[in-house]
């Protein structure tokens, strides 16, 4: 009889080991805990990865096999360790994933626990140039005239070196660092007609170099007030002289019978009215 009891006991133990479970007391619970530096939130640069580790504990049960899954293995993958209540994580890219661990204690309903992970990418590093005051992209200068301006460079990441400024054509627009405000500020001198691109570069944390451009176009104001051509208005004339048509009466109005003020009313040009009143107002 004892021999048969031992056989039954050995069979039951074998079944328990094969199923990965043993008898569990009523009300068994399953909890998952983050180990080491494992977090719920990660920030990864493109191509960067991270690792983590989770521990699952099923109370009231021993020798239980744990099954680990990820809702999105492309974001976070998980693999059971030895023993299986440890889950190894690999955080791969931006997104969201829920890590789930499940057990089915012998004689109990299936238990599960979740661990949510959110992965984001850092904001892309940017470098911008901001014109200060009256600084602009276009200028019009008279021969021999110059203008000045100021530019300010800013970035959203940590820089590890000074800003470096350069002009593609320093004969048109020159640039130099402002000695009082530091390398992020630059003073420009607009010299003559042409085009120039102001470029600023800076090395950021990690060794990457950012750059930004500010284009300036300069034209020459060649207007000479003394050389403006005079438009001569040819008025109709008859045997009595030059005239205009009165818009109200429709009759001819002869300039020789009017004063300088009346002439200005019709023509609006001081030089022409001076000529007409001189020539015709006798």
C-alpha positions as CSV (number, residue, x, y, z in Angstrom):
1,X,0.0,0.0,0.0
2,X,2.8,2.4,0.9
3,X,4.4,1.6,-2.4
4,X,1.3,2.8,-4.3
5,X,1.1,6.0,-2.2
6,X,4.7,6.8,-3.1
7,X,4.0,6.2,-6.8
8,X,1.0,8.6,-6.7
9,X,3.0,11.2,-4.9
10,X,5.8,11.0,-7.4
11,X,3.3,11.3,-10.3
12,X,1.7,14.4,-8.8
13,X,5.1,16.1,-8.3
14,X,6.0,15.3,-11.9
15,X,2.7,16.8,-13.1
16,X,3.3,19.9,-11.0
17,X,6.9,20.4,-12.4
18,X,5.8,19.8,-16.0
19,X,2.9,22.3,-15.7
20,X,5.2,24.7,-13.9
21,X,2.7,25.2,-11.1
22,X,1.9,23.9,-7.7
23,X,-1.0,24.2,-5.5
24,X,-1.6,27.8,-4.5
25,X,-3.6,29.1,-1.7
26,X,-6.9,31.0,-2.3
27,X,-6.6,34.7,-3.1
28,X,-3.1,34.4,-4.8
29,X,-1.9,37.8,-6.2
30,X,0.7,38.8,-8.8
31,X,2.8,41.9,-8.6
32,X,5.5,43.3,-10.9
33,X,8.3,45.5,-9.7
34,X,10.9,47.6,-11.5
35,X,14.5,46.7,-10.7
36,X,17.7,48.8,-11.0
37,X,17.1,51.9,-13.1
38,X,14.0,50.7,-14.9
39,X,11.5,53.4,-15.4
40,X,8.0,54.1,-16.8
41,X,9.4,56.8,-19.1
42,X,12.4,57.0,-21.3
43,X,13.9,59.5,-23.7
44,X,16.0,58.1,-26.5
45,X,17.8,59.7,-29.4
46,X,17.2,58.0,-32.8
47,X,19.2,54.8,-32.9
48,X,19.8,54.8,-29.2
49,X,18.5,51.9,-27.0
50,X,18.2,51.2,-23.2
51,X,17.7,48.1,-21.0
52,X,15.6,47.4,-18.0
53,X,14.6,44.5,-15.7
54,X,11.3,43.6,-14.0
55,X,10.5,41.2,-11.2
56,X,7.2,39.4,-10.9
57,X,6.1,37.8,-7.6
58,X,3.1,35.6,-7.2
59,X,2.1,35.4,-3.6
60,X,0.8,32.1,-2.2
61,X,2.5,30.0,-5.0
62,X,5.9,28.5,-5.6
63,X,7.6,27.0,-8.6
64,X,5.3,28.9,-11.0
65,X,6.3,29.6,-14.7
66,X,5.9,33.2,-15.7
67,X,5.0,34.3,-19.2
68,X,6.1,37.8,-20.4
69,X,4.7,39.7,-23.4
70,X,4.9,43.2,-24.8
71,X,2.0,45.0,-26.5
72,X,4.5,46.5,-29.0
73,X,7.8,44.6,-29.2
74,X,9.1,47.2,-31.7
75,X,9.0,49.8,-29.0
76,X,9.9,47.6,-25.9
77,X,10.8,43.9,-26.2
78,X,10.8,41.6,-23.2
79,X,12.3,38.1,-22.6
80,X,12.0,35.8,-19.6
81,X,15.2,35.4,-17.6
82,X,16.1,32.5,-15.3
83,X,14.2,32.1,-13.1
84,X,11.2,33.1,-15.2
85,X,9.8,35.6,-12.7
86,X,12.5,38.1,-14.0
87,X,11.8,39.8,-17.3
88,X,14.6,41.6,-19.3
89,X,13.6,44.6,-21.2
90,X,15.1,46.3,-24.3
91,X,13.8,49.8,-25.0
92,X,14.1,50.4,-28.7
93,X,12.4,53.5,-30.0
94,X,9.7,56.1,-29.4
95,X,6.2,54.9,-28.6
96,X,4.2,53.2,-25.9
97,X,4.2,49.6,-24.8
98,X,2.6,47.6,-22.0
99,X,4.6,44.8,-20.5
100,X,2.4,42.0,-19.2
101,X,3.3,39.0,-17.1
102,X,0.9,36.1,-16.5
103,X,0.8,33.0,-14.3
104,X,-1.7,30.3,-13.7
105,X,-1.2,28.8,-10.3
106,X,-2.4,25.2,-10.0
107,X,-6.0,25.3,-9.0
108,X,-6.4,29.0,-9.4
109,X,-7.5,31.4,-12.2
110,X,-4.9,33.0,-14.4
111,X,-3.2,36.1,-12.9
112,X,-1.7,39.0,-14.7
113,X,0.1,42.3,-14.0
114,X,1.1,45.2,-16.3
115,X,4.0,47.7,-16.4
116,X,3.5,50.6,-18.8
117,X,6.4,52.2,-20.6
118,X,6.4,55.4,-22.7
119,X,9.4,56.2,-24.9
120,X,9.9,59.7,-26.4
121,X,12.6,61.3,-28.6
122,X,14.3,64.5,-27.5
123,X,13.4,67.7,-29.3
124,X,15.6,68.1,-32.4
125,X,18.5,70.5,-31.8
126,X,18.0,73.8,-33.6
127,X,20.0,77.0,-34.1
128,X,18.3,80.2,-35.1
129,X,19.5,83.8,-36.0
130,X,17.3,86.6,-34.8
131,X,17.8,90.2,-36.2
132,X,17.9,92.8,-33.5
133,X,16.4,96.3,-33.8
134,X,16.3,97.7,-37.4
135,X,18.5,94.8,-38.8
136,X,16.9,93.4,-41.9
137,X,17.5,91.2,-45.0
138,X,17.5,94.1,-47.5
139,X,19.2,97.5,-47.6
140,X,19.4,100.4,-50.0
141,X,22.5,102.5,-49.7
142,X,23.6,105.6,-51.5
143,X,27.2,105.6,-52.9
144,X,29.6,105.9,-49.9
145,X,26.9,105.3,-47.4
146,X,27.0,102.4,-44.8
147,X,24.6,100.8,-42.3
148,X,25.0,98.7,-39.2
149,X,23.0,96.0,-37.5
150,X,23.0,93.2,-34.9
151,X,22.2,89.5,-35.0
152,X,21.6,87.1,-32.1
153,X,22.1,83.3,-32.3
154,X,20.2,80.9,-30.0
155,X,19.9,77.1,-29.6
156,X,17.7,74.8,-27.6
157,X,20.5,72.5,-26.5
158,X,23.7,72.8,-24.4
159,X,26.6,74.3,-26.3
160,X,30.2,73.4,-25.5
161,X,32.0,76.0,-27.6
162,X,31.7,79.6,-28.6
163,X,29.6,80.7,-31.6
164,X,31.6,81.3,-34.8
165,X,30.3,83.9,-37.3
166,X,31.3,84.3,-40.9
167,X,30.3,86.4,-43.9
168,X,30.3,85.0,-47.4
169,X,31.2,88.4,-48.8
170,X,32.8,90.7,-46.2
171,X,33.2,93.5,-48.8
172,X,29.4,93.7,-48.9
173,X,28.6,92.9,-45.3
174,X,31.2,92.2,-42.6
175,X,30.4,90.6,-39.3
176,X,32.2,90.4,-35.9
177,X,31.4,89.1,-32.4
178,X,30.0,91.7,-30.1
179,X,32.8,92.1,-27.4
180,X,30.3,93.1,-24.7
181,X,27.5,90.6,-25.3
182,X,29.5,87.6,-26.1
183,X,29.8,85.2,-29.0
184,X,26.0,84.6,-29.4
185,X,25.7,88.3,-30.5
186,X,27.3,89.7,-33.7
187,X,27.6,93.2,-35.2
188,X,27.3,93.6,-38.9
189,X,28.4,96.5,-41.2
190,X,26.6,96.9,-44.5
191,X,29.0,98.5,-46.9
192,X,28.0,98.4,-50.5
193,X,25.6,96.9,-53.1
194,X,25.8,93.1,-53.4
195,X,24.7,89.9,-51.6
196,X,26.2,88.3,-48.5
197,X,25.2,85.3,-46.3
198,X,26.0,85.6,-42.6
199,X,26.6,82.1,-41.1
200,X,26.9,81.1,-37.5
201,X,28.0,77.7,-36.2
202,X,28.2,76.2,-32.8
203,X,29.3,72.8,-31.4
204,X,26.8,71.2,-29.0
205,X,26.9,68.5,-26.4
206,X,27.8,65.3,-28.1
207,X,30.1,66.9,-30.7
208,X,27.5,67.8,-33.3
209,X,27.8,71.1,-35.1
210,X,24.8,73.2,-35.8
211,X,24.7,76.1,-38.3
212,X,22.2,78.8,-39.4
213,X,22.2,81.5,-42.1
214,X,21.0,85.0,-42.5
215,X,20.9,86.4,-46.1
216,X,21.4,90.1,-46.8
217,X,20.8,91.9,-50.2
218,X,22.2,95.4,-50.6
219,X,21.1,97.7,-53.5
220,X,22.4,101.1,-54.5
221,X,20.2,104.1,-54.4
222,X,21.2,106.0,-57.6
223,X,18.5,108.6,-57.4
224,X,19.9,112.1,-58.0
225,X,17.3,114.8,-57.3
226,X,19.2,117.3,-59.4
227,X,19.2,115.0,-62.4
228,X,15.4,114.3,-62.4
229,X,14.0,114.9,-65.9
230,X,11.3,117.5,-66.2
231,X,8.1,116.5,-67.8
232,X,6.9,119.2,-70.1
233,X,3.2,119.4,-70.5
234,X,2.2,120.6,-74.0
235,X,-0.9,122.6,-73.8
236,X,-3.1,123.4,-76.8
237,X,-2.7,126.8,-78.3
238,X,-4.7,129.0,-80.7
239,X,-4.2,132.5,-81.9
240,X,-4.8,133.8,-78.4
241,X,-2.2,131.6,-76.7
242,X,-2.1,128.5,-74.6
243,X,-5.3,127.4,-72.9
244,X,-7.1,124.6,-70.9
245,X,-10.7,123.6,-71.0
246,X,-12.8,124.6,-68.0
247,X,-14.4,121.3,-66.7
248,X,-17.6,123.1,-65.6
249,X,-18.3,125.6,-68.4
250,X,-16.5,123.7,-71.2
251,X,-14.9,126.9,-72.4
252,X,-11.3,127.7,-73.0
253,X,-9.3,129.2,-70.2
254,X,-6.3,131.2,-71.5
255,X,-3.3,131.2,-69.2
256,X,-2.2,134.7,-70.3
257,X,-5.3,136.1,-68.6
258,X,-4.6,134.3,-65.3
259,X,-2.3,134.8,-62.4
260,X,0.5,132.4,-61.3
261,X,-1.9,130.9,-58.6
262,X,-4.5,130.0,-61.2
263,X,-1.8,128.3,-63.4
264,X,-0.7,126.3,-60.4
265,X,-4.3,125.2,-60.0
266,X,-4.4,123.8,-63.5
267,X,-0.9,122.4,-63.8
268,X,0.4,121.9,-60.2
269,X,4.0,122.5,-61.4
270,X,5.9,125.6,-60.2
271,X,8.5,125.4,-63.0
272,X,5.9,125.2,-65.7
273,X,3.7,127.9,-64.3
274,X,6.6,130.2,-64.0
275,X,7.3,129.6,-67.7
276,X,3.8,130.1,-68.8
277,X,3.2,133.2,-66.7
278,X,6.4,134.7,-67.9
279,X,5.8,133.9,-71.5
280,X,2.1,134.6,-71.8
281,X,1.0,136.8,-68.9
282,X,1.9,140.2,-70.4
